[in-house]
Amino acid sequence: MLAKYVREEKVLTLEDAVRRMTSLPANRMGLYNRGRIAPNMAADLVLFDPDKIQDTATFTKPLSYATGVEYLVVNGDLVIDEGRLTGRKPGKVLRHRR
């Protein structure tokens, strides 16, 4: 979404694309403590270079990581540091809340 619709086709602003990938789906799933940066929210953050971000996954290589991601924090734990995986796996299953 970021490379294609923001950078290449310019049909979305960066801010709108990020909202569509974060707070919008979190709210639809009833996960109100995710998807925004605010007090009492889960500490899930991605720091990326908007000029380099690119999805590299395909149907034949679905586990290929995106490029342009410099830092990734999941549940307050650093998972990607300066573009490299740290080996930490703090993720957990999230359930839909009604």
C-alpha distance (Angstrom), angle and dihedral (degrees) to the residues before:
residue distance angle dihedral
M1 . . .
L2 3.80 . .
A3 3.80 97.3 .
K4 3.81 97.4 37.7
Y5 3.80 106.2 35.0
V6 3.81 101.1 26.6
R7 3.79 106.4 31.9
E8 3.82 103.8 24.7
E9 3.81 107.9 28.0
K10 3.83 96.4 23.6
V11 3.83 92.9 -147.6
L12 3.83 93.9 129.3
T13 3.77 132.2 41.4
L14 3.79 116.0 -123.3
E15 3.79 89.8 -113.9
D16 3.81 93.7 52.4
A17 3.81 92.5 47.0
V18 3.81 91.5 50.8
R19 3.83 90.4 49.2
R20 3.81 90.4 50.4
M21 3.81 89.7 53.7
T22 3.81 98.3 41.9
S23 3.81 126.2 21.9
L24 3.82 96.9 20.2
P25 3.84 96.9 58.8
A26 3.83 91.9 36.3
N27 3.80 90.9 55.5
R28 3.81 92.4 45.5
M29 3.81 88.6 53.9
G30 3.80 91.8 47.9
L31 3.82 92.1 -113.3
Y32 3.79 95.2 136.8
N33 3.81 95.2 165.8
R34 3.82 91.8 62.1
G35 3.78 138.2 64.8
R36 3.81 100.1 45.1
I37 3.79 138.4 70.1
A38 3.80 105.4 -119.6
P39 3.83 140.4 114.9
N40 3.83 114.4 -65.5
M41 3.79 92.9 16.9
A42 3.82 124.1 126.3
A43 3.80 111.0 -92.5
D44 3.81 99.7 -118.3
L45 3.81 109.8 143.8
V46 3.81 137.1 162.6
L47 3.80 122.4 -163.5
F48 3.80 109.6 -164.4
D49 3.78 139.5 165.6
P50 3.83 105.8 -114.1
D51 3.81 90.2 -153.4
K52 3.82 93.2 54.4
I53 3.81 106.0 31.3
Q54 3.81 109.1 121.4
D55 3.79 133.8 158.0
T56 3.80 109.6 -129.3
A57 3.82 99.3 179.5
T58 3.79 118.9 116.1
F59 3.80 135.0 178.0
T60 3.80 89.3 -95.7
K61 3.83 94.4 41.7
P62 3.84 104.5 32.4
L63 3.83 94.1 157.9
S64 3.81 95.5 58.8
Y65 3.81 109.8 124.8
A66 3.79 124.7 -125.9
T67 3.79 118.5 -106.7
G68 3.80 123.3 -129.6
V69 3.83 96.4 45.9
E70 3.81 108.2 129.9
Y71 3.82 101.5 172.6
L72 3.80 134.8 11.6
V73 3.79 124.8 -172.7
V74 3.82 118.9 -170.5
N75 3.80 118.8 -173.9
G76 3.80 88.0 -15.3
D77 3.82 93.5 -54.3
L78 3.84 122.7 117.0
V79 3.83 109.1 -119.1
I80 3.83 100.5 164.2
D81 3.80 118.2 33.7
E82 3.82 118.9 -175.4
G83 3.81 89.8 -17.7
R84 3.82 95.4 -50.6
L85 3.81 129.1 108.1
T86 3.81 112.9 -112.8
G87 3.80 95.8 -157.8
R88 3.80 91.8 -117.4
K89 3.83 116.4 133.2
P90 3.83 108.2 -171.4
G91 3.81 95.7 151.6
K92 3.77 122.8 121.5
V93 3.79 138.3 -171.0
L94 3.80 113.1 -88.4
R95 3.78 119.9 -153.4
H96 3.81 127.4 -151.2
R97 3.79 111.6 -103.0
R98 3.77 120.4 -146.6
